[in-house]
């Protein structure tokens, strides 16, 4: 039985940092087994956070420079992590950091140049998992559902609350998924007004009150009316959501309170469309799962027909890094790692570009 040792790397839209997870995978009776052996999360310093946040505004040349420099930085982090962990890997599977995501224009880009990453880490690298699906007419997102299907298929719904909220489930025998809307991205945007990285346990949000006008404006965003499949990202947040937040005169606690209620209502409303029974299990991961006020509000909006299953802290924080590691394994085996039923592409695909170190 072949075992894969993989370093999964993920940087999400919430810009909280780089997640690294050393994972093992094996297969028995057509079922994938996994373990997350060692992890670390590296917070971005102010310089990197600003560079990544504003990458969307760069010229082509500046963007290319950032792509290469970030690839070198990723490679150095990977090399240091593996040295500290005293582990060897078959390869690194890196998501990179999304700077542009406009699938309707046939374009998506994840920073973190694969060749630079391979050179700086000294390891084989598999990356750029989204581009092929977009070229096949798909959204290139969400990609985590392949992991939901193969690793967490016993749950009725798998909800991830990163910068964006996305959910996956099985309908008529096929895995379906979509980006519902927002999760931590607006919350972190708001807390940065008072120099806080995030609102721990949602304490500030819980102390706030609802801003009806802001909530109505958020509820009326066009994205929520778009048909499936659909995905979104930082462009949408910047263009459509940030102006609503900035034009509101609410206090930080009131803004946070309102956004959590809005987020949870959208999640509950969307998921209700796909509920087929009266007792459902929902597996919840991503940074939002650490926010107890978020979880309490979500449970309230979902009602008694849903039971939230929140795993251990390692799986909450590193599930996406784990899934990209799995996507790398599937790429190695030339197996499907993106479902057309999720992204709307013309066909399933085996995605990911492979790079070997030149040095």
C-alpha positions, -999 to 999 in steps of 0.1 A, spaced: 0 0 0 16 33 -11 18 60 14 23 97 4 40 122 26 30 157 15 34 193 27 1 211 21 3 249 19 -26 273 20 -31 311 21 -67 323 22 -86 355 14 -88 365 50 -50 372 49 -44 358 84 -13 340 72 2 309 56 -9 274 68 15 245 65 4 209 72 26 178 70 2 151 60 2 113 53 -22 96 30 -28 60 22 -56 41 5 -73 9 15 -105 -7 1 -109 23 -22 -110 47 8 -84 74 15 -70 75 50 -51 106 63 -33 120 92 -21 155 99 12 150 116 27 185 121 14 220 114 23 256 117 6 289 109 28 318 99 12 352 103 20 378 76 39 408 87 25 442 77 46 443 45 35 410 32 -1 415 42 -2 448 24 15 435 -7 -9 406 -10 -40 427 -2 -32 452 -29 -19 428 -55 -52 433 -74 -42 469 -82 -7 461 -95 5 465 -131 13 432 -150 50 437 -144 46 445 -107 23 415 -103 48 392 -120 75 404 -96 53 398 -66 44 363 -79 81 354 -81 91 370 -48 62 354 -30 71 320 -45 106 324 -31 92 333 3 69 303 3 98 281 -6 118 294 23 90 288 48 85 253 35 122 245 38 124 258 73 93 240 84 105 206 70 139 211 86 124 220 120 100 191 117 128 168 106 105 153 79 110 144 43 81 147 18 73 133 -16 63 168 -27 47 201 -17 11 209 -27 6 247 -27 -26 266 -32 -8 300 -33 -26 332 -26 -54 343 -49 -49 378 -63 -75 377 -91 -105 355 -94 -128 364 -124 -139 331 -138 -167 348 -158 -138 364 -178 -119 331 -179 -93 343 -155 -80 333 -121 -45 338 -106 -28 323 -75 4 341 -64 34 319 -55 54 310 -85 58 272 -86 93 272 -100 106 297 -75 89 277 -47 105 245 -59 139 261 -62 138 278 -27 125 247 -10 145 221 -29 113 200 -33 90 189 -61 60 212 -61 24 208 -74 4 240 -76 -19 262 -97 -50 240 -91 -76 264 -104 -65 275 -139 -74 243 -158 -109 242 -145 -115 278 -155 -102 270 -190 -128 242 -191 -155 268 -184 -157 262 -147 -155 285 -117 -122 271 -105 -138 272 -71 -146 260 -45 -120 232 -46 -122 218 -11 -153 197 -20 -131 169 -34 -117 166 2 -152 167 16 -162 139 -7 -132 116 -1 -124 123 35 -155 136 52 -183 120 32 -202 108 62 -215 144 69 -246 157 51 -230 192 47 -194 204 49 -192 242 56 -159 261 55 -157 295 71 -126 312 58 -125 346 43 -154 333 22 -181 309 33 -186 278 11 -206 246 15 -206 212 -2 -231 183 -2 -243 154 -23 -274 159 -44 -287 131 -67 -255 112 -63 -232 141 -72 -211 164 -51 -223 200 -53 -208 231 -38 -208 269 -39 -194 300 -24 -223 312 -3 -208 346 4 -188 361 32 -174 347 65 -142 362 81 -132 387 54 -156 415 65 -151 408 102 -113 411 99 -117 442 78 -138 458 106 -115 448 135 -85 463 117 -101 497 122 -92 493 159 -59 475 152 -72 441 161 -64 411 139 -97 394 147 -125 394 172 -117 366 196 -147 343 202 -169 371 187 -169 389 220 -171 424 204 -198 412 180 -218 398 208 -218 431 226 -230 450 195 -265 455 182 -281 451 148 -279 479 122 -311 473 102 -302 496 72 -268 480 67 -282 445 71 -309 452 44 -283 466 21 -261 435 25 -290 412 21 -298 429 -12 -264 423 -28 -268 409 -63 -244 380 -57 -269 362 -36 -294 361 -65 -269 346 -90 -275 310 -101 -253 281 -93 -225 272 -97 -209 303 -85 -178 315 -67 -166 348 -54 -135 365 -39 -118 397 -29 -129 417 -60 -165 413 -51 -159 422 -14 -139 452 -24 -163 465 -50 -197 457 -34 -193 451 3 -166 475 16 -185 506 5 -215 495 25 -194 490 56 -175 523 51 -207 543 46 -222 530 78 -218 550 109 -221 521 132 -196 513 159 -172 484 155 -192 460 178 -224 470 159 -208 464 125 -195 430 136 -228 420 151 -246 429 119 -222 411 96 -224 379 116 -262 380 116 -261 387 78 -235 359 71 -255 334 92 -288 342 76 -273 338 41 -257 305 50 -289 292 66 -311 304 37 -288 288 11 -284 255 28 -322 252 35 -326 249 -3 -307 216 -3 -320 200 29 -337 167 22 -343 154 57 -352 166 92 -319 157 109 -287 169 92 -251 169 103 -229 198 93 -191 196 95 -178 231 102 -141 242 97 -122 273 89 -114 303 112 -151 311 117 -155 278 136 -134 293 164 -158 322 168 -183 311 194 -208 339 187 -207 331 150 -214 294 158 -242 302 182 -259 326 157 -255 300 129 -271 273 150 -300 296 158 -306 305 122 -303 269 110 -327 256 137 -331 222 152 -329 202 120 -291 207 119 -264 195 143 -231 214 139 -201 191 141 -170 211 150 -138 190 149 -105 194 168 -86 227 165 -60 212 141 -86 201 116 -105 234 119 -75 254 111 -57 232 86 -84 214 67 -78 235 35 -40 228 36 -49 191 41 -72 191 11 -47 207 -12 -22 181 -1 -48 155 -11 -53 173 -45 -16 169 -50 -18 132 -43 -47 128 -68 -27 147 -94 2 123 -88 -22 94 -94 -38 111 -124 -72 109 -107 -100 135 -108 -94 162 -82 -120 188 -94 -156 179 -99 -174 195 -128 -206 191 -108 -191 216 -83 -175 241 -106 -198 240 -137 -169 230 -159 -174 210 -191 -158 179 -175 -141 166 -144 -104 173 -144 -71 163 -129 -55 197 -122 -22 210 -109 11 221 -125 43 202 -115 77 219 -109 110 204 -100 139 224 -84 165 236 -108 191 239 -81 
